[in-house]
Amino acid sequence: MVKKLSECLHSCRGSFRYTIELNGDKDPLIKNIVFDSKKVSPGSLFFALPGLHVHGNDFAKQAIDAGSSAVIFEGKLPENAVQDAEQRGTVLIRVDNSRFAMSPFSAAFYDYPGNKLCIAGVTGTEGKSSTVFFIWQLLRLAGKKAGFISTVQYSLGGEAVNNPEHQTTPEAPIVQEQLYRMAENGCEFAVVESSSHGLSVKTNRLGNVPFDTAAMMNVNHEHLEFHGTYECYKDDKANLFRKTAAHNHVKTIAGTPKTFQPLGAVNAADSAAEDFVKAAGSVSVAGFVPPQELQSRADFSVAGAEPATCGGALNAVNEDLYKAGLYTIEHLKESEADITFDLCLKGSADIHVKAPLAGAFNACNVTAAILLVAQMTEKSVEEIAALARRIEPVRGRMSHIRKGQPFEVLVDYAHTPSSFYTVFPPLRQKTQGRIISLFGSGGERDTKKRPVQGKIASEYSDIVILTDEDPRGEEPMELLEMIAAGCTSLKRGETLFLIPDRKAAIRKAFSLARPGDAVLLLGKSHENSIIYKDRVMPYDEIKEAETALEEAGFTNADVSGE
């Protein structure tokens, strides 16, 4: 993709204000869009973004010297960058908010790929990645070509590949480029994991993605370090439904105009359900009601924030709010091989669903996926539900590692209080021996959840080992002490251990495990690194666990994502 700068600016006019500060008589060709000065090549347009620790303006000179054709920035550039731009003919464009401007500019550069795809978005504190993966699989099983973007993996139309980044929703240029490649590869559908960060106007990563269907899984305590309050967090997530209601859903698929009927799917037992229904406006909404044991549990208080509690009640004032129907999940059963349940809609025959997944919580994820795919493909819910028996689990979500050891080893991404309540109770119920849990908490992220994580883990675990997750700029031991403050029922050195080195912590957990115990490794799952203040250490949780078991003398390899 190569475009003239003027063409991009003209195409996204009205989306943001800009002033050409230097070399306005130039109209260079733009070959790519970057926001990391290290990735600039001749012909790049560099977005100078404000960051947590550094500002992109400070790297503008580096980008210009590397051959950037233009720089879009906010505020004021260093004088040496301006001087270099003058010498090299680099166009300097000042905007009010460079991060916000990056989305409409990227969409314009890639010819608005969202208008060439039917797009599903999934948001929620828990369950996003799994639901996205299930939607993608069901689309393919229904004979449709589709791509997806998620925390764990992505596909541009072919098979899924691992996501090397830690961001759930990538920055706008990456989102737009991946949607562009999906359309170029012949995809008709795309599925986008939509985080609260990505949906916030502060980042505007998804600002120019025209969604056609949307799912809200739940809204619990998370990311208050970014959003400030639970209300703001919830409101940012609801932007997914507002965006779904904001356009006419006429897409050009492979050159042919087609109108899609929008739909929202909402966890009707969640306290935020009504807010999402209201955000959907005229878009038809289908509700799904989990069994009582699956309804979100976030019974902890947060200073200055409204806790997300559901109280076990349906949070719709009137069932008529759910214009596309209110589905209840009933007769849920979990075996070693699968989950089964019935989708019940008033006045209709029950729909039996069987999926080869572990974790009763997946009933909600599968249900949302079925509802959205049925709408997108214009097939019946019954027809799509029948395909669920052929879907596969997400790697790193309740994945068993079996190397012949006499104790159970499970890897999961759970890293929030609500996800802890999803994972721990069923494991406690079925484990004959002790539970040894190992986890940490992300540095430079929500600090209020840390003692809550410790409290929940200590309630269900016999031994807790606290270790690095992504300390980032924080001191690892100080961070772990904040979690340990919630582990009041455990004794240091006997049932509570603080071991920052995650590799050493895993080996400690395995050394303590006895036959019949369950070792639960939480928080890293699919991620490929641990982020420290001064380095990024390559890391693979599953491989590390396998290696540690081999060192302990267990060699029969068997990893299954159940």
N, C-alpha and C positions, 0 to 999 in steps of 0.2 A: 504494500500500500504506500503510495507516494501522492502527496497533495500539496498544492500551493498554500502558503500561510493565509493569504487573503481569502481563499475559498473556505477554509475552516472557520475563520473569524466571521465571515459573512453568513455561513450556514447556521452558526449558533448565536447570531445577534439577538439581543433581547434577553439572553440567558444570564449574562453578567456584564457589568460595565468594565471597559478597559480604555487605557490610554497608551498609545505608542510613544514611548519616551525617547527612543533613539533609532535611527536608520529606518524611518517610516517610508522612505522611497524604495526600500528593498521589498521583494516578495519572494523569499526563498522557498525551495521545495522542502517539505517536511517528510522525512522518511520513517520516523517513529517518535513515540512520546515516552519520555523517561522522567522519573522523579528521584533517581539516584545518580549523582554525578559520576560515579564509577562506571555506570553503564552507558554513558554518552558516547556516541560515535558521530562522525561527520554527517550532518543532516538531521540530527536529533532536535526535537523541541524539548527543552528542559523546564520542568515545573519546579520552582523553588518553594518548598513547603515548610511551614513552621513545624518543629518537632518538639518532643518532650525535653530533650537535652540540647539539641542543636537546631539551627535554622538553615534552611536550604539556601538562603541568600548568601551565607558564608561560603557556599560551594559553587556559586555562580561563576566565579573566575575559572575554576577548574573545569566546569562544563563548557564554558566559552573556549578555553584553550584546547579542549578535546574535540572541538568542531561543531558545537551546538549552533544551529542556524538561528534559533530564537530562544529567548528566556522569558517565561511568564512568572512574575513575582508580585509580592505585596510589600508595602513599606518602602524601604530604601536599600538599594544595593551598595556594597562597598565600592569606594572610588576606583580601586584597581580593577574591579570587574567591569565598571563602566568604561574605563580607559581601554581595556582589552576588547570590549565589544565595539568600540568606535574604530579601533584599528582593523578588526577582522570583519566588520560589516554585520555583526550579529544584531538582530532586531530585539529590542528590549520592550516588553509590554507589561505595564503595571495594572494590577487589578485590585479590587477591594479584598478579595479572599481567594488566594491561589488554589487552595484545596477544593473549594466549592467550584471554581471555574474549570477544574480539571475534568469533571464529569461531562458537562455539555461539550467541551472542546473534543474530548476523546470520542464521544458519540458521533460528532460531526466528522471527525477524521476517518472513522471506520464506517461511514455511510449509514448510521443509525441501524445497526444490525438487529436491535430489538424489534424493529418493525417487520422483520423477515422471519420471526420465530414466534410460536405460541409459548409463552413463558410462565412457568409456575414458580412461586416463591414460598419458602417455608421459614417461619420464624418461631421463636420459643426459647426458653432457657435450656430445656432439655429436649432431646429427640430430633433436632434439626437434621443432623448428618444422616441418621438412619432413615428418616422419612424421605429425604432427598434421594438417597440411594434406592429406596423401594419404589419411588415414583419413576425414576429412570428405568429400573428393571421392568416394571409393569408396562411402561410405554413400549419398550423393546419387545416384550413378550406379546404385546398387542399388535406387533408388526410395524411399529413406527420407529423412525430413526430419530434419535435424541442425544443430546449432550447434557452434561451437568457440571456444576461447580460446588464443591463442598470442602469442609475442613479436612476430611480424610483423603479424598481422591477427586479426580475430575475426568471428564471425557469430552472430547471435541467432536464426537460422532463415532469414534471407535471404542475399543475396550477401555475400561477404567485404568488410570495410572495414579500413582501416589502423588499427593500434593506436597511439595517440598516446603511450603510456607507455613507459618504459625497463624496467619490470619484466616479467620473463618470466611469473611468476605474480602476479597482482594481489593486493592486500590482501583479506582475507576478505569484507568487505561488497560489494566489487565482484564477486568470484567468485560469491557467493550471489545477488546481484541479476541477474547475467547468466544464471545457471542458471534463475532464476525467470522471466526474460523468454523464454528458450528454451522452457520448458514452456508458458508462456502463449501463445506463438506456434505451438504445435502440434508442437514437436519431440518425437521419441521418443528421440533419441540426442544425446549431447554428448561432445566430445573436449576434454580439458584438458591443456595443456602443463604438466608438473609439475616445477618446478625444485627443487633441493636446499634452497634457501631456503624455498620454499613448503611443502615436506614436513617441514621441521624443526619440532620442538615449540617452538622458540624464537619462531617467527613464527606457527605454527599456521594459516597461510593456508588450507590444504587440510584442516584438522582435521575438518571436518564435511562432506566430500565422499565419498559412498559409491561408490567405484569398482567397476566390474563386470569390466573387463578392463584389463590393464596391460602396458606394454612397457618393457624396459630395453635401450637401444641400446649403451651403453658407459659405463665409469666411468674417467675419466682425471684428470689433475692440474688442479684448478680450485677457486677460492673457499676456499682455506685460511685467508684472512683472516677468514672467518666461521665455518668449521667447526673450525679449529684443526689437525686432522690428516686425512690421507687416509682413515683408518678411520672417523672420524666423518662425513666427507663421504659415503662409501659407505653407511654405516648410515642416514643421513638419507634418501638416495635410496631405500633398500630399504623405507622406510616406505610407499611406494606399494603395494608388494606385501603388506605387512602389513595395510594398510587394505582392500585388495581381499579379503583373507581374513577380515575382521572382521565381516561381516554376511551375511544370508541371501539377498541379491540378489532379493528380492521387491520389485518396483516397481509403482507405480500409473500406468500409461500411459493418458492421456486418460480417466481414471476407471475403468480396468479393471486389476485385479491381474494381473501377469505375472512369472514367475520366469525370470531369465536365468542361463545357465550361465557361471560365471566362467572366465577364462583369463589366464595370463601368457605373454608372449613374451619370450625372453631371448637375447641375443647369446651363444651358447655358447662363443665363442672369447675372451671377455673374462675377465680374471682374477677379476672379481667375480661371475661367473655363479652359482656355487654359493651364494653368500650370498643372492642374490635368490631362488633356488629354495627355500632354507630359509625365507626370509621369507614365501613364498607359502603355506606350510603345506599344507593339503589342496587348495588351488586347483591345478587341472591346469595344467602348464607346457609350452609348446612351445618348442623351441630352434631357432635358426637359425645356421648356420655360414657365415661369409663365406669367399670364396676367400682363399688365403694373402696375396695382395697387398692385401687390404682389412682384414686383421686389425689391430686397433688397435696403434699404435706410440707408446709413450711412454717411450722408452729414455733417460730422464734421471733423475737422483736429486734428491731434495728432502730437505733436512736435517729430521730429525724426522718424516718421513712415509714411508709405504710407496709406492714407485712402482708405477704401474699398468702392468705389463708382461704380455703374454700369451704371449710366447715361441713363438708360432706353433702352440701346441698347444690341443686341445680341453680346456677347463677343467672338464669334467664327469668325476667319478670313474667314473660309471656312466651309460650312455645311458638307463637306466631312470628316471633322475631326471626326464627330460623325458617326462612321461606322455602328452602330446598329440602326441608325435613329435619327431624331430630332423631338421629340414630343412637340407640343404646347398645352397648356391648354387654352381652349376657352369656352365661354358661361358659365362662373362660376357664380353660384347663391348660396346664403346662406339664409336659412330659420331658423325658431326656431328649427326645427327637424333635419336638415341635410344640407350638401353641395352637389351640383350637378355640373358637368362640363363634357366637351368632351375632349378626348385625340385625337389630330389630327396629323396624320403622312402623309406627302406628298405621294400621290399616293395610299393611302389606305383609307378605310371607317373609319369615325369617330367612336370612342369607347366611349359610354356614361358611366359615372361613378357616382354612388350615394353612399354617405357614411354618417352614422348617427353621424356627428361630428359638433361642432361649431367652427367657426374661418375659414375664407376663406383661411388663410395661410396653412391649412391642405391639400389643394389640391396638393401642392408640396410634402408633406410628403407621401401622399397616392400614388401619381404617382411614386415616387422613389421606394416605397415598391412593387407596382405592377410590375414594370420593373425587379427588382431583383428576385422576386419570380417566375415570368414567366420563367426567365433564369434558375434558380436553379432547378425547377421542370420539365423543358422541356415542359411546357404547353403554350398555346397561351396567349398573353396579354389580349385578349377579355375574355378568360375563367377566368383568375385571377381577372380582373377588375370587373366581375360580382359578385365576392365574397366580394367586398368592402362594400356592403350594410349590411354585417353582422359583421363588425368589431366594436370594442368598443373604447371609448376614454381613454387616460391616466389619471389616478386620479391626480388631482392637476394641470391640464392644462386647463385653462379657466373653472374651476369648479364652478358651481352656488351653493350657500348655501341659502336654502329657509326655513325659520322658521316662516313664516307668517309676516315678516317685510314688511313695505310699500316701501322699497328701495331695490335695487339690491346689492348683495354681491358676488364678484367674487374672486377666488383664482387662481393665476398663478405663474409660476416659472420665469417669465421675470426678468432678472437682468443685462442686457446689453443695451447699447443705441440702437442697432439694434432691439432687441426684444421689447424694448419700442415702437419703431416705428411700430412694427407689431401689438402690442396690443392696443395702445391708439387711433389711428385714427378711426378704425371702431367703437370703443366704444363711442367716441365723436359724431360720426355721428348718432348713434341710441339712445343715452341717452337724454331724454327730460329735465331732471333736471341737477344737478351739478355732477361733477366727483370728488370724494375724493380719492386720491391715497396715499397708505402707502407703504413704502419700505425703504431699507437701501443699504449698499454695503459691500462686504466681506472685512474684515481686512486682511492685509498682502497680498493683491492682487493688481491688477492694480489700481493705484490712479488717472490716467489721465481721466478715464471714469466717475469719480464721479460727477464733475460739469456738465458734459454733460448729465448724467442721470437727474440731477436736472433741467437743462434747458428744456429738452424734456418734463418731467412730468409737469412742470409749464406752458408749452405752451398749454397742453391739459386738465389740471386739474384746478378746481376752488379752491380746497384746497389740500395741500400736507402735509403729516405727515411723517417725517423722523424718523426712528427707527432702532434698532439693527437688523442686519442680522446674521453675524458671525464676531464680532469685532476681535476675536482672540487676538493677543498681543497689539492691538492698543487701545487708549483711545476712548471710544464710542462717546463722544461729539465732540472730535476733528475730528473724521471721519465724523460725520454728518455735521459738519460745512463745510467740503470740498464739500459735495453734495449741501448744502444750498447756496454755492457761485454761483451756476448756477441758483438759483431760484430768479433772480433779480426782476421779476414782481410781486412777492408775498410779503405780509406784515407780519412780525413776530407777532405772537399772534392773528392774525385774519385769515389769509389764509395760513400761514406757521407755523408749529409746529415741534419742535425737542424734541422727547420723547424717550430716549433710551430703556426704558422698553417696550418691544413689546406688552406684554399683556395689559399694560395701554394704549399704543398707539391705539390698536384696539378698546378699549372701548371709547377712545376719538373720534375716527372716527365714531363710531356708534352713539355717543351722538350728533354729528354734522349733521348726515344724516337726510334729510327731504324726504317726499314722492316723488318718481320719481327720486331720486338721485341714483348714482351708486358708491359703495365703492369697490375699487380695492386693494386687498392685494397681494403684489408682493414679489418675491425673496425667499420665504421659501418653499411653496408648499408642496411637499412630504417629505421634510427633517424632521428628527425626533429629532433634537436638535439645540441649539444655542451655538456656541463655543465662550467662553470668555478666557481671559488670564489665569485665575486660575481655571476654571471649565468648564464642559460641561453640560448645562442645558437641560433636556429632554423637547421636545416641539413638538406639532402637530398643525399646522396652522389651519386646518379645524376644529379640535375639539375645539381649543381655540376660534375660531370665533363662533362656535355653542354655546359654554358656555356663551360667552359674550352676544349673542342675547337672550339666555334664561334668563340671569340676567336682561336683559332689558324688559322681559315680553313676548318674542316671543317663542312659544313652538312647532310649527308644523314642525317636522323634514323632510327635503328633501334636500339631497345633490346630485347633478347630475354633472358628468364630461362632460360638453358640449363644 
